């Protein structure tokens, strides 16, 4: 089964291992928008670039393995999450059935 990643909203909170981002000025627990702001500060981007990093995107060119030559377009930054265990809506029903059987 493939990994399923979901894009995190800017106000959702993430807690990471200490030293995961030792070059960024960010605490162990942060909002997604705080990480993006720390990346912006680290690369020296101004407010317009920060907004474009995760909204409209930045103009760029990409050389992909599947394409012939450079392709013009936009690139944007997103933080995605993939849970270790996939939760199913049926899990709760299964647990209730297990309790009834015992």
matplotlib code that plots the C-alpha trace (Angstrom):
import matplotlib.pyplot as plt

x = [0.0, 1.4, 2.0, -0.8, 0.3, -2.1, -1.2, -1.2, -3.0, -0.9, -2.3, -1.9, 0.8, 3.8, 6.2, 9.5, 12.6, 15.1, 17.8, 15.7, 16.0, 19.2, 20.0, 16.5, 15.4, 12.3, 11.2, 10.5, 6.7, 5.4, 2.7, 3.2, 3.2, 6.1, 8.2, 7.6, 8.4, 11.7, 12.6, 11.9, 14.1, 16.9, 16.9, 16.4, 13.1, 10.9, 7.2, 6.1, 8.2, 6.9, 3.3, 4.2, 6.1, 2.9, 0.1, 0.5, 3.9, 7.2, 7.9, 10.5, 11.8, 12.0, 14.0, 12.1, 13.2, 10.1, 10.3, 12.5, 14.1, 13.1, 9.4, 8.3, 5.8, 5.5, 6.7, 5.3, 6.2, 3.9, 4.2, 2.6, 2.0, 1.7, 0.5, 2.3, -1.0, -4.0, -7.2, -10.3, -13.9, -14.5, -11.9, -14.4, -17.0, -14.5, -13.4, -17.1, -17.6, -14.5, -15.9, -19.3, -17.6, -15.5]
y = [0.0, 3.4, 6.2, 8.8, 12.3, 15.1, 18.8, 20.6, 23.9, 26.9, 27.0, 23.3, 22.4, 20.1, 18.7, 17.4, 15.7, 18.2, 19.2, 18.3, 21.9, 23.0, 25.7, 27.3, 29.5, 27.5, 25.8, 22.0, 22.6, 25.1, 26.1, 25.3, 29.0, 29.5, 26.9, 28.7, 32.0, 30.5, 29.2, 32.6, 34.3, 31.7, 32.3, 36.1, 36.4, 39.5, 39.4, 39.1, 36.1, 34.5, 34.9, 33.5, 30.5, 28.9, 30.7, 31.7, 30.1, 31.5, 31.6, 29.0, 26.6, 22.8, 20.1, 16.9, 13.3, 12.7, 15.9, 17.0, 20.3, 23.0, 23.7, 27.1, 27.2, 27.9, 26.2, 26.5, 25.2, 22.9, 20.8, 17.4, 14.7, 10.9, 9.1, 5.9, 4.1, 4.8, 5.3, 3.7, 4.8, 1.1, 0.8, 2.1, -0.4, -3.2, -2.3, -2.3, -5.7, -7.0, -5.7, -7.4, -10.7, -10.6]
z = [0.0, -0.9, 1.5, 1.6, 2.3, 3.1, 2.8, 6.2, 6.7, 7.7, 11.3, 12.1, 14.7, 14.1, 16.7, 15.5, 16.8, 18.4, 16.0, 12.9, 11.7, 13.5, 10.9, 11.2, 14.0, 15.0, 18.2, 18.5, 18.2, 15.6, 13.2, 9.6, 8.8, 11.3, 9.5, 6.2, 7.8, 9.2, 5.8, 4.3, 6.9, 6.3, 2.5, 2.9, 1.1, 1.5, 2.3, -1.3, -1.9, 1.3, 0.2, -3.2, -1.7, -0.5, -2.4, -6.0, -6.5, -7.8, -11.5, -12.4, -15.0, -14.3, -16.0, -15.3, -16.1, -18.2, -20.2, -23.1, -22.1, -19.6, -18.8, -17.5, -14.7, -11.0, -7.8, -4.3, -0.9, 1.1, 4.2, 3.9, 6.5, 6.2, 9.3, 10.4, 10.7, 8.5, 10.4, 8.9, 9.7, 10.3, 13.1, 15.7, 14.6, 14.7, 18.2, 19.4, 17.8, 19.6, 22.9, 22.4, 21.6, 24.8]

ax = plt.figure().add_subplot(projection="3d")
ax.plot(x, y, z, "-o")
ax.set_aspect("equal")
plt.show()
